[in-house]
Amino acid sequence: MRCRFYMNQLTVALVVCLLLCGQLWARADSGVTVEARREGDAVVVEARARLNCDVQLAWDVLTAYDRYPEFIPDLKSSRVLTRSGSTAIVEQRGEAGFFLYHFPVEVIFDVTEVPGSTVSSRAVSGNFKEMTGHYSLSKDDGGLLFTYSGRLVPAFDLPWLVGMPAVKAAVQKQFAALVREIRRRSRPQDSSNHGR
Protein backbone atom coordinates (compact mmCIF):
# COMPACT_ATOMS: atom_id res chain seq x y z
CA MET A 1 0.00 0.00 0.00
CA ARG A 2 2.76 2.42 0.93
CA CYS A 3 4.69 1.53 -2.25
CA ARG A 4 1.63 2.35 -4.40
CA PHE A 5 1.25 5.69 -2.59
CA TYR A 6 4.88 6.62 -3.35
CA MET A 7 4.53 5.52 -6.99
CA ASN A 8 1.46 7.75 -7.38
CA GLN A 9 3.38 10.66 -5.86
CA LEU A 10 6.29 9.99 -8.21
CA THR A 11 3.96 9.93 -11.22
CA VAL A 12 2.36 13.24 -10.21
CA ALA A 13 5.81 14.78 -9.66
CA LEU A 14 6.94 13.59 -13.10
CA VAL A 15 3.87 15.11 -14.78
CA VAL A 16 4.38 18.42 -12.98
CA CYS A 17 8.04 18.39 -14.05
CA LEU A 18 7.05 17.72 -17.69
CA LEU A 19 4.53 20.55 -17.66
CA LEU A 20 6.95 23.02 -16.06
CA CYS A 21 9.76 22.09 -18.46
CA GLY A 22 7.34 22.52 -21.36
CA GLN A 23 6.55 26.03 -20.15
CA LEU A 24 10.28 26.83 -19.94
CA TRP A 25 10.70 25.58 -23.54
CA ALA A 26 7.84 27.86 -24.64
CA ARG A 27 9.48 30.88 -23.00
CA ALA A 28 12.80 30.05 -24.67
CA ASP A 29 11.09 30.29 -28.06
CA SER A 30 9.55 33.73 -27.70
CA GLY A 31 6.28 34.18 -29.48
CA VAL A 32 5.57 30.46 -29.83
CA THR A 33 2.46 29.20 -28.05
CA VAL A 34 1.30 25.59 -27.99
CA GLU A 35 -1.86 24.11 -26.46
CA ALA A 36 -2.83 20.44 -26.20
CA ARG A 37 -5.90 18.57 -25.04
CA ARG A 38 -7.28 15.04 -25.02
CA GLU A 39 -10.27 14.03 -27.12
CA GLY A 40 -10.86 10.37 -26.29
CA ASP A 41 -7.83 8.45 -27.56
CA ALA A 42 -6.60 11.46 -29.55
CA VAL A 43 -4.29 14.29 -28.57
CA VAL A 44 -5.23 17.56 -30.29
CA VAL A 45 -2.48 20.17 -30.53
CA GLU A 46 -2.57 23.78 -31.70
CA ALA A 47 0.44 26.06 -32.12
CA ARG A 48 0.97 29.61 -33.32
CA ALA A 49 3.68 32.21 -33.81
CA ARG A 50 4.00 35.63 -35.38
CA LEU A 51 6.72 36.10 -37.95
CA ASN A 52 8.22 39.23 -39.45
CA CYS A 53 9.20 37.93 -42.87
CA ASP A 54 8.13 37.39 -46.44
CA VAL A 55 5.44 34.72 -47.04
CA GLN A 56 7.56 33.08 -49.75
CA LEU A 57 10.52 32.63 -47.42
CA ALA A 58 8.32 31.00 -44.75
CA TRP A 59 6.72 28.81 -47.42
CA ASP A 60 10.11 27.70 -48.74
CA VAL A 61 11.18 26.55 -45.25
CA LEU A 62 7.84 24.87 -44.50
CA THR A 63 7.85 22.85 -47.72
CA ALA A 64 11.55 21.87 -47.71
CA TYR A 65 10.63 18.45 -46.29
CA ASP A 66 13.95 16.83 -47.31
CA ARG A 67 15.84 19.43 -45.24
CA TYR A 68 13.83 19.05 -42.02
CA PRO A 69 16.43 16.85 -40.25
CA GLU A 70 18.97 19.70 -40.61
CA PHE A 71 17.03 21.89 -38.16
CA ILE A 72 14.32 19.79 -36.45
CA PRO A 73 15.62 17.96 -33.36
CA ASP A 74 15.02 14.19 -33.08
CA LEU A 75 13.99 13.86 -36.75
CA LYS A 76 16.40 11.32 -38.26
CA SER A 77 15.09 11.35 -41.84
CA SER A 78 12.49 13.13 -43.95
CA ARG A 79 12.20 12.53 -47.68
CA VAL A 80 9.78 13.09 -50.49
CA LEU A 81 8.94 9.70 -51.99
CA THR A 82 6.81 11.07 -54.83
CA ARG A 83 5.47 14.44 -55.94
CA SER A 84 2.74 15.41 -58.37
CA GLY A 85 1.91 19.10 -58.58
CA SER A 86 0.64 20.30 -55.21
CA THR A 87 0.62 16.83 -53.59
CA ALA A 88 3.47 14.76 -52.21
CA ILE A 89 4.10 11.56 -50.30
CA VAL A 90 6.60 12.23 -47.50
CA GLU A 91 8.28 9.66 -45.24
CA GLN A 92 9.56 10.72 -41.82
CA ARG A 93 11.43 8.75 -39.14
CA GLY A 94 12.67 9.82 -35.77
CA GLU A 95 11.83 10.00 -32.10
CA ALA A 96 9.58 12.29 -30.14
CA GLY A 97 8.79 12.94 -26.51
CA PHE A 98 10.24 14.77 -23.59
CA PHE A 99 12.33 14.10 -20.48
CA LEU A 100 12.03 10.36 -19.63
CA TYR A 101 9.18 9.46 -21.99
CA HIS A 102 9.99 8.99 -25.69
CA PHE A 103 8.23 7.23 -28.53
CA PRO A 104 9.24 6.34 -32.10
CA VAL A 105 7.86 8.25 -35.08
CA GLU A 106 7.68 6.30 -38.33
CA VAL A 107 5.10 7.82 -40.66
CA ILE A 108 4.31 8.22 -44.34
CA PHE A 109 2.22 11.32 -45.03
CA ASP A 110 -0.04 12.26 -47.91
CA VAL A 111 0.62 16.01 -48.17
CA THR A 112 -1.52 18.59 -49.99
CA GLU A 113 -0.22 22.13 -50.52
CA VAL A 114 -2.00 25.37 -51.36
CA PRO A 115 1.03 27.44 -52.45
CA GLY A 116 1.91 30.27 -50.09
CA SER A 117 -0.98 29.42 -47.79
CA THR A 118 -1.48 25.93 -46.31
CA VAL A 119 0.09 22.50 -45.96
CA SER A 120 -2.26 19.68 -44.90
CA SER A 121 -1.02 16.19 -44.12
CA ARG A 122 -2.56 12.82 -43.30
CA ALA A 123 -0.67 9.72 -42.21
CA VAL A 124 -1.30 6.84 -44.62
CA SER A 125 0.96 4.36 -42.83
CA GLY A 126 3.21 4.14 -39.79
CA ASN A 127 2.85 3.82 -36.04
CA PHE A 128 -0.16 6.14 -35.67
CA LYS A 129 -3.79 5.11 -36.14
CA GLU A 130 -4.50 8.72 -37.04
CA MET A 131 -2.17 11.65 -37.58
CA THR A 132 -3.41 14.74 -39.36
CA GLY A 133 -1.86 18.17 -39.45
CA HIS A 134 -2.59 21.56 -40.96
CA TYR A 135 -0.04 24.40 -41.25
CA SER A 136 -1.24 27.84 -42.29
CA LEU A 137 0.45 31.11 -43.23
CA SER A 138 -1.67 34.27 -43.30
CA LYS A 139 -0.78 37.96 -43.45
CA ASP A 140 -2.42 40.50 -41.18
CA ASP A 141 -1.60 43.88 -39.61
CA GLY A 142 0.77 42.21 -37.12
CA GLY A 143 2.88 40.57 -39.83
CA LEU A 144 2.68 36.90 -40.74
CA LEU A 145 0.66 34.50 -38.60
CA PHE A 146 2.01 30.93 -38.68
CA THR A 147 -0.31 28.29 -37.18
CA TYR A 148 -0.49 24.53 -36.81
CA SER A 149 -3.33 22.26 -35.74
CA GLY A 150 -2.97 18.51 -35.45
CA ARG A 151 -4.77 15.42 -34.23
CA LEU A 152 -2.77 12.33 -33.21
CA VAL A 153 -3.92 8.85 -32.23
CA PRO A 154 -0.90 6.60 -31.66
CA ALA A 155 -1.01 2.89 -32.45
CA PHE A 156 1.11 2.30 -29.34
CA ASP A 157 0.36 2.74 -25.63
CA LEU A 158 0.34 6.42 -24.65
CA PRO A 159 0.04 6.76 -20.84
CA TRP A 160 -2.70 9.25 -19.97
CA LEU A 161 -0.72 11.37 -17.48
CA VAL A 162 2.68 11.39 -19.20
CA GLY A 163 1.66 10.94 -22.83
CA MET A 164 -0.11 14.22 -23.49
CA PRO A 165 2.71 16.42 -22.13
CA ALA A 166 5.17 14.34 -24.18
CA VAL A 167 3.17 14.79 -27.40
CA LYS A 168 2.73 18.51 -26.68
CA ALA A 169 6.47 18.90 -26.08
CA ALA A 170 7.28 17.02 -29.31
CA VAL A 171 4.97 19.23 -31.41
CA GLN A 172 6.27 22.32 -29.64
CA LYS A 173 9.86 21.32 -30.40
CA GLN A 174 9.12 20.76 -34.11
CA PHE A 175 7.01 23.90 -34.53
CA ALA A 176 9.57 26.04 -32.67
CA ALA A 177 12.33 24.61 -34.88
CA LEU A 178 10.43 25.64 -38.01
CA VAL A 179 9.93 29.13 -36.54
CA ARG A 180 13.64 29.43 -35.64
CA GLU A 181 14.70 28.35 -39.15
CA ILE A 182 12.33 30.85 -40.78
CA ARG A 183 13.62 33.62 -38.51
CA ARG A 184 17.23 32.61 -39.13
CA ARG A 185 16.77 32.73 -42.89
CA SER A 186 14.91 36.05 -42.73
CA ARG A 187 17.76 37.85 -40.94
CA PRO A 188 19.77 40.23 -43.16
CA GLN A 189 22.91 38.55 -44.51
CA ASP A 190 26.38 39.87 -43.73
CA SER A 191 27.31 42.59 -46.27
CA SER A 192 30.41 40.59 -47.26
CA ASN A 193 28.08 37.92 -48.68
CA HIS A 194 26.12 40.25 -50.95
CA GLY A 195 26.61 39.77 -54.65
CA ARG A 196 27.76 36.16 -54.32
N, C-alpha and C positions, 0 to 999 in steps of 0.2 A: 504493500500500500504506500509506504513512504517513498519507495523507488519510483512508482508511477507519479506521485506528487512532484518529485524533483524533475522527472522527465517532462512533465507538463510545463513546469516553470522554465526549463531549458528551452523548450519549443517556443514559448511566448517571448523569451529573451531574444532568441534567434530572429523571430519575426520582427520585433521592435528594432533590432540591429539592422536588418535588411531595409526596413522602411526609412530609418534615419540615414543610412548610407545612400539610399536612393535620393533622398532630399539633398544631401551634400553634392551628389553627382549633378543634380539639376542646377544647383547654385553655381557649380564650376562651369557649366555651359550656359552663360547668361542669355536670357531670352528664350530658352527652350523649356516648354512645359509639357508634361506627360501625365495623363490620367489613365487609370485602368480600373476595370470592374468585372465581376463575374456575372455571367448570364448562363445559368445551368452549368454545363460542362465547358462552356467557352469562356475565354478571357477576351474582353473587348478593350482595345487600347486606342487612345487618341493623343496626338502630339501636335504641337504648333511652334512656330518661330517666325519672327519678323526678320527679313533680310533687306540689306541696302545694296542691291546689285541689279544687274540686267537680267531679265527673264531668260534670255537665251543662255547666259552663262549657267544659271541654276539648272536649266533644262539639260544642258550638256553634261553636268555632273550627275544629275539624277538618272540619266539614261545610259551612262557609261558602265553598264553592268559588268563587263569584263575587268574593269579597273577597281571594282569595289574592294577586293582584298588588300589593295594598296593603302586604304585609309579607314576601313571598317574593322575594328578589333574583333577577333575570334572568328572571322569569316575566312576559311581556308581556301575556298575556290568559288568562283562565280563566272559562268561562261554562257554565252548565247549559243544554243544548240542549232536553232534555225530562226530565220527572220523572213517575214513577208510583209512588206509595207509597214503598217503601223502595229503589227503584232509580232511577238517573238516568243520563243520557248527558252526559258533561262533555267539553268541548273545551279543550285547553290549548296555548298557543304561547309559545315563549321560546327561551332559550339556556342551555346547561349546560356545565360543564367547570371548568377551573382553570388559572391561570397562562397559559401560551401555547397550550394545547390547549382548544378549544371546539367544541361541536357543536350543531346546531339541535334543538329539541324541538317537534314538531308531532304531537299525539296526540289521538285521541278515545277516551275511556274508557267502558266499561260499568261502572258503580259499583253495588255492592250494600251496603246498610247494615243492621246489626243495632243499633237505637237504643241509645245509651249504651255500646256495647261494641266493635263492629268496623266497619271500612270496607274492603271488598275491591274492587279494580279490575283490569280487564283491557283492554288496548288492543285496539280493534276496527279502527282504521285509523291511519295516520301513518307516521313514519319509523323504526319499530321492528318487527322481525319478531315479537318477543314482548316484552311489558312487563306484568308482573303485580305487584300490590302488596297488602299487607295491613297495615292499622293496627289496633292493639288498645289498649283502655283497660281496666285491671283494678285493682281496689282490693286492697291487702294491708296488713299491719301498718306498712309503711314509707310509706304514702300511696297515690299513684296511679302505677301503672306504665304508661308510654306506650311502645309498641314498634312497629317497622315491619320488615317483611321484604319484599324485592322481588327479582324476577328480570328481567333486561333483556338482550335480544338485538337490537342495533341492525341496521337494514337498510343502514347505511353502514359504511365501513371504520373499525374501532376498533383502532389500533395496540396490540399486546400490552403493551409496556412502559409506554406513556404512558396508554393508554385506561382501564385499571382504576383508577389513582389519580384520573383525571379524573371517572369515573362516581362513585366513592366520595365525592369532594369535592362533587359536585353534589347527591347524596342527603343528605350531611351538612349542606350549606347549607340545603336545603329543610326537613329535619327540625328542625334547630336553629332555623330561623325560626318554625316552628309552635310549638316549645317556648317561644321568647321571647314570642310573641304570647299564648300561654296564660298565661304568668307575668305579663306586663304587665297583662292583663285581670283577673287574680286579685288584684292588689295593691289594698289598701284605697284608696278614692277620697278625695280631699281633702274635709274636712268642709264646706267652702263649697259643694260640689256636692250634698250630701245634700238630699233633698226636692225635687229638680228633675226 
